[in-house]
Amino acid sequence: MTGVPASAGGSGAQGASGATPVRGGKLGAAAVNQASLWNVANLLTMLRLLLVPGFVMLLLGNGGYDPAWRSFAWAAFAVAMITDLFDGHLARTYNLVTDFGKIADPIADKAIMGAALICLSWLGDLPWWVTGVILGRELGITLLRFWVIRYGVIPASRGGKMKTLAQGTAVGMYVLALTGPLATLRFWVMAVAVVLTVVTGLDYVKQAVVLRRQGMAEARAAAAETAREAAK
């Protein structure tokens, strides 16, 4: 919701034609801009950011091994994952995409997942190499997107969405104080998540290389065409 309503646009046109301008026109425009930031999609993203320190305190509460505290931490993590599903959908469906959302949404995603992985490894529940693989992949793909951004955008793939779902499910199971068969099950869910993390990461690398080569080829072709036109 970044556009100005038709009524606001109409008043601007009247002012340009000599009609009496609307009182408080600048204040009205500022209010519209403020409303575009404080939309429901951005509020859900902000909620996820605020949940991160609360989630960490709950997970590490009472030494980090209290089942009750771990259950509260899981609830906070579940809320963060659910809002992650909704904020992007709402922003795209109702035209609520803003520059703040584009920046804050991926930060919120990585913050809650990174906090969970680091805390679980610090508590000894999850091997550090798993945390390193997942966080290293996320950081690497982010840098890769910036590397090729001048040539285009790497779209989110179905495998990437499956990876996100597997990671969220596995980490959520590790946050809970599970024992017995469920503890064994969460190991295999995390194994699937790690495999998807690596496979989709390699696929993104392949896409980035292809996209960059295509972009460079198109740039060279455009430069050659410009040189031919100039030589005529």
Beta strands, then each sheet from edge to edge (+ up, - down):
end
